[in-house]
Amino acid sequence: MVGVLLNTATVIVGSLVGLIFKKSIPEKLTAAVMTAIGLCTLMIGVDGALAGNNAIVMILSLVIGTILGTLLNLDGLLSKAGESLEGRFKRTDGKVSVAEGFVTASLLFCVGAMTIVGSLNAGISGDNELLFTKSILDLISSCVLASTLGIGVLFAAAFVFLFQGGLVLSASLLEPLLNEAMIGEITCVGSVMIIGLGLNLLGLTKIKVANMLPGILAAPFVYLLIGLLPL
């Protein structure tokens, strides 16, 4: 859990720095940086999506995951969590809401190749190197995001701790069931979601990425099912 604790701490520190100095950063500059982050997010997503070797697994996992996530209204639940915080930290300037900052940051920090593979490595072998690297990236990202999206980014640290911590703790149980190919497909599915998030950050779409999250859990089962079929 060392990597998870460090990652959570870097999100908190980065967010606080961004909140403290956001008034001294010109709006034009923060908008430009947000565009850069959106493009970088797209690149990370595309790179991770190449980890998969079976497009059918990716498609079915995302379809099944999106159906389940929509029925469970995961995006709505995350938004409500952010809105409950917004009641205490409500913005009156008409800009980004606490809920939007919370949901966007939570997904950016938790859905992706580095989160999934890093958490599995930490839980299975105690190797925290990938989570340490991710912590450095999240320190920078949280600082910039908080200066633009506000205090909701700071609250995303709690989601980082719970999501990554859950993956690390369950990794030892999943170890006998997962192989390298399965992890590759999980990474691919998560990275496609990151692409969607990047498009949202660029303001091109309003994809409810949180509703796709069950696709990450569906990926290994779909992989096994496809392997049983006489293709």
C-alpha positions as CSV (number, residue, x, y, z in Angstrom):
1,M,0.0,0.0,0.0
2,V,3.1,2.3,0.0
3,G,2.6,3.2,-3.6
4,V,-1.1,4.0,-3.0
5,L,-0.4,6.2,0.0
6,L,2.3,8.1,-1.9
7,N,0.0,8.6,-4.9
8,T,-2.8,9.8,-2.7
9,A,-0.4,12.2,-1.0
10,T,0.9,13.6,-4.2
11,V,-2.7,14.3,-5.4
12,I,-3.4,16.2,-2.2
13,V,-0.2,18.2,-2.3
14,G,-0.5,19.0,-6.0
15,S,-4.1,20.1,-5.6
16,L,-3.3,22.4,-2.7
17,V,-0.5,24.0,-4.7
18,G,-2.8,24.5,-7.6
19,L,-5.6,26.0,-5.4
20,I,-3.2,28.4,-3.7
21,F,-1.7,29.8,-6.8
22,K,-4.7,29.6,-9.2
23,K,-5.5,33.3,-8.8
24,S,-2.1,34.3,-9.9
25,I,-2.3,32.2,-13.1
26,P,-4.0,33.9,-16.1
27,E,-7.1,32.2,-17.3
28,K,-5.7,32.2,-20.8
29,L,-2.7,30.2,-19.6
30,T,-4.8,27.6,-17.6
31,A,-7.0,27.1,-20.7
32,A,-4.0,26.5,-22.8
33,V,-2.6,24.0,-20.3
34,M,-5.9,22.2,-20.0
35,T,-5.8,21.7,-23.8
36,A,-2.3,20.3,-23.5
37,I,-3.4,17.9,-20.7
38,G,-6.3,16.8,-22.9
39,L,-3.9,16.0,-25.7
40,C,-1.5,14.2,-23.4
41,T,-4.4,12.2,-22.0
42,L,-5.4,11.2,-25.5
43,M,-1.8,10.1,-26.2
44,I,-1.6,8.0,-23.0
45,G,-4.9,6.4,-23.9
46,V,-3.9,5.5,-27.4
47,D,-0.5,4.1,-26.2
48,G,-2.2,1.9,-23.5
49,A,-4.9,0.8,-26.0
50,L,-2.2,-0.9,-28.0
51,A,-1.6,-3.3,-25.1
52,G,-4.6,-5.4,-26.2
53,N,-4.3,-8.1,-28.8
54,N,-8.0,-8.9,-29.5
55,A,-10.4,-6.1,-30.6
56,I,-13.4,-8.4,-30.0
57,V,-12.5,-8.6,-26.3
58,M,-12.2,-4.8,-26.1
59,I,-15.5,-4.2,-27.9
60,L,-17.5,-6.7,-25.9
61,S,-16.0,-5.6,-22.6
62,L,-16.8,-2.0,-23.3
63,V,-20.3,-2.8,-24.4
64,I,-21.1,-5.0,-21.4
65,G,-19.4,-2.6,-19.0
66,T,-21.3,0.4,-20.4
67,I,-24.6,-1.4,-20.1
68,L,-23.9,-2.4,-16.5
69,G,-22.5,1.0,-15.6
70,T,-25.5,2.8,-17.2
71,L,-28.0,0.6,-15.4
72,L,-26.1,1.2,-12.1
73,N,-25.8,4.9,-13.0
74,L,-22.1,5.0,-11.9
75,D,-21.6,8.4,-13.5
76,G,-24.6,9.7,-11.5
77,L,-23.3,8.3,-8.3
78,L,-19.9,9.9,-8.7
79,S,-21.6,13.2,-9.7
80,K,-23.8,13.0,-6.6
81,A,-20.7,12.5,-4.4
82,G,-19.2,15.6,-6.0
83,E,-22.5,17.5,-5.6
84,S,-22.7,16.7,-1.9
85,L,-19.3,18.3,-1.5
86,E,-20.4,21.2,-3.7
87,G,-23.0,22.0,-1.1
88,R,-20.2,23.1,1.2
89,F,-17.9,24.6,-1.4
90,K,-20.4,26.0,-3.9
91,R,-19.0,28.2,-6.7
92,T,-20.8,31.4,-7.5
93,D,-18.7,32.5,-10.5
94,G,-20.5,30.3,-13.0
95,K,-17.3,28.3,-13.8
96,V,-16.5,24.6,-13.3
97,S,-18.5,23.0,-10.5
98,V,-17.0,21.0,-7.6
99,A,-18.8,17.9,-8.9
100,E,-17.2,18.2,-12.4
101,G,-13.7,18.7,-11.0
102,F,-14.2,15.7,-8.7
103,V,-15.4,13.3,-11.4
104,T,-12.9,14.4,-14.0
105,A,-9.9,14.1,-11.7
106,S,-11.1,10.8,-10.2
107,L,-11.3,9.2,-13.6
108,L,-8.1,10.7,-14.9
109,F,-6.1,9.5,-11.8
110,C,-7.7,6.1,-11.6
111,V,-8.7,4.8,-15.1
112,G,-5.6,3.8,-17.1
113,A,-2.8,1.4,-17.7
114,M,-0.5,2.8,-15.0
115,T,-3.2,2.5,-12.3
116,I,-4.3,-1.0,-13.2
117,V,-1.0,-2.6,-13.9
118,G,0.8,-0.6,-11.1
119,S,-1.8,-1.6,-8.5
120,L,-1.7,-5.3,-9.6
121,N,2.1,-5.3,-9.5
122,A,2.1,-3.8,-6.0
123,G,-0.4,-6.3,-4.7
124,I,1.0,-9.4,-6.3
125,S,4.8,-8.8,-6.1
126,G,5.2,-5.8,-3.9
127,D,6.6,-3.8,-6.8
128,N,5.6,-0.2,-6.4
129,E,7.8,1.3,-9.1
130,L,5.0,2.0,-11.5
131,L,2.9,3.6,-8.8
132,F,5.8,5.8,-7.8
133,T,6.2,7.0,-11.4
134,K,2.4,7.6,-11.6
135,S,2.6,9.6,-8.4
136,I,5.1,12.1,-10.0
137,L,2.8,12.5,-13.0
138,D,-0.3,13.0,-10.8
139,L,1.5,15.6,-8.7
140,I,1.9,17.7,-11.8
141,S,-1.5,16.9,-13.2
142,S,-3.4,17.6,-9.9
143,C,-1.6,21.0,-9.6
144,V,-2.7,22.1,-13.1
145,L,-6.2,20.6,-12.8
146,A,-6.9,22.2,-9.4
147,S,-5.9,25.6,-10.7
148,T,-8.5,25.1,-13.4
149,L,-11.2,22.8,-12.1
150,G,-11.0,23.9,-8.4
151,I,-11.3,22.1,-5.1
152,G,-13.1,19.1,-6.5
153,V,-9.7,17.8,-7.7
154,L,-8.5,17.7,-4.1
155,F,-11.4,15.5,-3.0
156,A,-10.5,13.1,-5.8
157,A,-7.6,12.0,-3.6
158,A,-10.1,10.0,-1.5
159,F,-11.3,8.1,-4.7
160,V,-7.6,7.5,-5.6
161,F,-7.0,5.9,-2.2
162,L,-10.1,3.7,-2.3
163,F,-9.9,2.6,-5.9
164,Q,-6.2,1.8,-6.1
165,G,-6.2,0.5,-2.5
166,G,-9.0,-1.9,-3.5
167,L,-7.0,-3.1,-6.5
168,V,-3.9,-3.7,-4.5
169,L,-5.7,-5.6,-1.7
170,S,-7.6,-7.8,-4.1
171,A,-4.6,-8.4,-6.4
172,S,-3.3,-11.3,-4.3
173,L,-6.7,-13.0,-4.7
174,L,-6.7,-12.3,-8.4
175,E,-3.1,-13.5,-9.0
176,P,-4.0,-17.2,-9.8
177,L,-6.7,-16.1,-12.3
178,L,-4.8,-13.4,-14.2
179,N,-2.1,-13.9,-16.9
180,E,-0.2,-11.4,-18.9
181,A,-2.6,-11.5,-21.8
182,M,-5.6,-10.8,-19.5
183,I,-3.8,-7.8,-18.0
184,G,-3.1,-6.6,-21.5
185,E,-6.8,-6.7,-22.3
186,I,-7.7,-4.9,-19.1
187,T,-5.1,-2.2,-19.8
188,C,-6.5,-1.8,-23.3
189,V,-10.1,-1.4,-22.1
190,G,-9.1,1.1,-19.4
191,S,-7.0,3.1,-21.9
192,V,-9.9,3.4,-24.3
193,M,-11.8,5.1,-21.4
194,I,-8.8,7.4,-21.0
195,I,-9.2,8.4,-24.7
196,G,-12.8,9.3,-23.9
197,L,-11.7,11.3,-20.9
198,G,-9.2,13.2,-23.1
199,L,-11.9,14.1,-25.5
200,N,-13.9,15.4,-22.6
201,L,-11.0,17.5,-21.4
202,L,-10.7,19.0,-24.8
203,G,-14.3,20.0,-24.7
204,L,-15.1,17.9,-27.8
205,T,-17.5,15.4,-26.1
206,K,-19.3,14.8,-22.9
207,I,-18.9,11.1,-22.6
208,K,-20.0,9.5,-19.3
209,V,-16.7,7.6,-18.9
210,A,-17.6,6.5,-15.3
211,N,-20.4,4.3,-16.8
212,M,-17.8,2.3,-18.7
213,L,-15.9,1.3,-15.6
214,P,-17.4,-2.2,-15.3
215,G,-15.7,-2.9,-18.6
216,I,-12.4,-3.3,-16.7
217,L,-13.9,-6.1,-14.6
218,A,-15.6,-7.6,-17.7
219,A,-12.4,-7.8,-19.7
220,P,-10.9,-11.0,-18.2
221,F,-14.2,-12.9,-18.3
222,V,-14.7,-11.9,-21.9
223,Y,-11.1,-13.0,-22.7
224,L,-11.8,-16.4,-21.2
225,L,-15.1,-16.8,-23.0
226,I,-13.5,-15.9,-26.4
227,G,-10.8,-18.4,-25.7
228,L,-13.3,-21.2,-25.3
229,L,-14.9,-20.5,-28.6
230,P,-13.8,-22.4,-31.7
231,L,-12.5,-19.5,-33.7
